[in-house]
Amino acid sequence: MKLSTRTRYGIRAVVELAENYGRGPVQLKMISKDQDISIKYLEQIMSLLKSSGIVNSSRGAKGGYFLAKPPNKIKLSECFSCLEGPVVTVECVDNQDYCSKTKRCIAREVWAEVEKAMVSVLESITLQDMVERARKNKPLVYQI
């Protein structure tokens, strides 16, 4: 499974918002610069995240984007679902009628385990966990 750029970039953007949580809105141009994502693409990503209730925005000279909830209350699975859709390894895991071999296919059992493991990992990590991981790897720079 290969994640889309929308998901990869979107996760980077919300982690940056989590790093800046409580310091006010972060302008798109700053996220764009810090994360090396085009503003046009970032606008599309943020629109999705906003419509899902993960981020909010404010207008004006000091406006920008900010998390709708504290980073420790937002699971990576929420962001993933918004940006990528549901975790699906193969169609037959969720729909047994998809294939006539579903009931006797040993590979389907493995794909179901992989899907369950992915969901479990995404459910177990919050944006705050991502911030803490980032802090271990690099000092945070706040540009607001």
ZIPE-V948949 format. One record per pair of residues at least 4 apart in sequence whose ideal C-beta (glycine too) atoms are under 7 Angstrom apart, sorted by the first residue. I is the first residue (numbers start at 0). J is the second residue. If there is no record, write none. Layout:
i = [I & I]
j = [J & J]
This chain:
i = [0 & 2 & 2 & 2 & 3 & 4 & 5 & 5 & 5 & 6 & 6 & 6 & 6 & 7 & 8 & 8 & 8 & 8 & 8 & 9 & 9 & 9 & 9 & 9 & 10 & 10 & 11 & 11 & 12 & 12 & 12 & 12 & 12 & 12 & 12 & 13 & 13 & 13 & 13 & 13 & 13 & 14 & 14 & 14 & 14 & 14 & 15 & 15 & 15 & 15 & 15 & 16 & 16 & 16 & 16 & 16 & 16 & 17 & 17 & 17 & 17 & 17 & 17 & 18 & 18 & 18 & 19 & 19 & 19 & 20 & 20 & 20 & 22 & 22 & 23 & 23 & 24 & 24 & 24 & 24 & 24 & 24 & 25 & 25 & 25 & 25 & 25 & 25 & 26 & 27 & 27 & 27 & 27 & 27 & 27 & 27 & 28 & 28 & 29 & 29 & 30 & 30 & 31 & 31 & 31 & 31 & 33 & 36 & 36 & 37 & 38 & 40 & 41 & 42 & 43 & 44 & 45 & 45 & 45 & 46 & 47 & 47 & 47 & 48 & 48 & 48 & 49 & 49 & 49 & 51 & 52 & 53 & 53 & 53 & 53 & 53 & 54 & 54 & 54 & 54 & 55 & 55 & 56 & 56 & 56 & 57 & 57 & 58 & 66 & 66 & 68 & 68 & 70 & 70 & 70 & 70 & 71 & 71 & 73 & 73 & 73 & 73 & 74 & 74 & 74 & 74 & 75 & 75 & 75 & 75 & 76 & 76 & 76 & 76 & 77 & 78 & 79 & 79 & 80 & 80 & 86 & 86 & 86 & 87 & 87 & 88 & 88 & 88 & 88 & 89 & 90 & 90 & 91 & 91 & 91 & 91 & 91 & 92 & 92 & 92 & 92 & 95 & 97 & 100 & 101 & 106 & 107 & 108 & 109 & 110 & 111 & 112 & 113 & 114 & 115 & 116 & 117 & 118 & 119 & 120 & 124 & 124 & 126 & 127 & 128 & 129 & 130 & 131 & 132 & 133 & 133 & 134]
j = [88 & 6 & 7 & 83 & 83 & 8 & 9 & 44 & 82 & 10 & 79 & 82 & 83 & 11 & 12 & 34 & 36 & 40 & 44 & 13 & 44 & 48 & 78 & 82 & 14 & 78 & 15 & 34 & 16 & 30 & 34 & 36 & 41 & 44 & 45 & 17 & 48 & 53 & 54 & 78 & 126 & 18 & 126 & 129 & 130 & 133 & 19 & 25 & 30 & 33 & 34 & 20 & 25 & 54 & 64 & 65 & 66 & 66 & 70 & 126 & 127 & 129 & 130 & 130 & 133 & 139 & 25 & 141 & 143 & 66 & 69 & 70 & 141 & 143 & 61 & 143 & 57 & 61 & 62 & 63 & 64 & 65 & 29 & 30 & 63 & 64 & 65 & 143 & 63 & 31 & 38 & 41 & 42 & 45 & 63 & 64 & 32 & 38 & 33 & 142 & 34 & 41 & 36 & 37 & 38 & 41 & 142 & 40 & 41 & 41 & 42 & 44 & 45 & 46 & 47 & 48 & 49 & 54 & 64 & 50 & 51 & 81 & 82 & 53 & 54 & 81 & 54 & 55 & 56 & 81 & 67 & 67 & 73 & 77 & 78 & 81 & 64 & 65 & 66 & 67 & 65 & 67 & 62 & 63 & 64 & 62 & 63 & 62 & 70 & 73 & 72 & 73 & 125 & 126 & 127 & 130 & 125 & 127 & 77 & 78 & 125 & 126 & 121 & 122 & 124 & 125 & 79 & 121 & 124 & 125 & 80 & 118 & 121 & 122 & 81 & 82 & 83 & 121 & 84 & 85 & 114 & 117 & 118 & 93 & 114 & 92 & 110 & 113 & 114 & 110 & 94 & 97 & 95 & 97 & 98 & 101 & 107 & 107 & 110 & 111 & 114 & 101 & 101 & 104 & 107 & 110 & 111 & 112 & 113 & 114 & 115 & 116 & 117 & 118 & 119 & 120 & 121 & 122 & 123 & 124 & 128 & 129 & 130 & 131 & 132 & 133 & 134 & 135 & 136 & 137 & 139 & 139]
